[in-house]
């Protein structure tokens, strides 16, 4: 099996148990995990840690604010944003990647960061 490149993923989730479970699943896959619980904290941590992706939840009370802040930010506006959802979620914001599972997340990370130095 080929070695999978590991990435930093910022988990933005306001429910501690869900955040911990998402973090544990990512950690198990070898990724470095950074946590934030709201839009403002997420922007600060994204500026500091420069994650490869933001994994969030459309039910996050500050989801719309997070997306607005990201799109207006000079260096974060092209940040990959994803949601893992098994229920065929539909969002108005077409820039958010809706993924079926963590393998799809790994695939998106790899494809969106191919060619970058490790």
N, C-alpha and C positions, 0 to 999 in steps of 0.2 A: 504494500500500500504506500502511495506517495505521501511524503510529509506535507501536512497542511500548514500553511503560513498562519500564524496567530496574530490577532489584531486587538486594539483597545476598543471596547464598546462602551458607550455611555448609556446606562439604563435610566430612563426618566419615568418614574412611577411613584405615585403618592401613597400606595398601600404597601407597608413594610413587608408583609408576607409575600406578596407578588414580586416585589423588587428582589427580595432574597432568593426566591425560587428562580427567577430569570437569571440572576447573577450566578447562582449555583450551576445552572444548565450551561451557561457560557463558560464559566470557570472549568467545568468538567471537559469542555471542548478545547480547553487550553488558552482561551482568550483572557486578556486583562480586562477587568470590569471596574468601571467608575459609576457611582450612583448619584442621582439627583432626584429631588422630590417635587420640583416645580420648574417653571420656565426660566426664572431668573437664575436659580442655582445651576440649571443645565447650561445656560449660556456661559456663566463664569467657569464652570468645569470644562466645557468644550474649548474655551479660549486657553485654559491652562494645560489640559491633557491632550488636546488635538486628537480626539478619537476618530477611528475609521468610519464609525457609524453611530447614530443615535437610535436606540431601540426604545420605543415608547408605547403608550396606550391611548387610543382615541377618547377614552373615558376620563383621562387625566383632566382635572378641572382647568388647568392652564394650557391645554393642548393647542388651542387656537393662538394663544399668546406666544407659545413656544415657536410655532410655525411662522408667525409674523416677525418675531425677533430674529429668527434664523435667516429669513429671506431678506431682511433689511441689513443684516450684518455684513460688513465688507469681506471678511475672510471666512465666514461660516455659511454664506448663502448657498453654496453648492454641496453642503454636507448631506451625506446619504442618511435618510430617515426611514425607519422601517417599523412595522407592526407585525407581530405574529398573531394570526387569527385563523381559526378553523371554520368560521361561520360565514365565509365569503363576504366579508365586510366591504361596503362601498363608501368611499370618501369623496367629497368634492375636490379636495386637494390631490391632484393627480401626481404630484411630486413625491408623495409618500408611498413607499413600497410595501405592499401587503403580502406577507409571506405565510406559507402553510406550516412551516416547521423550522427547527434550528439548522437542518441541512440546507434549506433554501437560504437561510441567513448566511451560512458559510459560503455558499455559491455566490451570493450577491457581493459579499465582502471581497472574495477573490476576483470576480469579474470587474468590480468597480475600482480595484487597486492594482490590477495587472500592470506590470512594467515599472512600478515604483520600487525604489530601493528598500530593502528590508532593514 
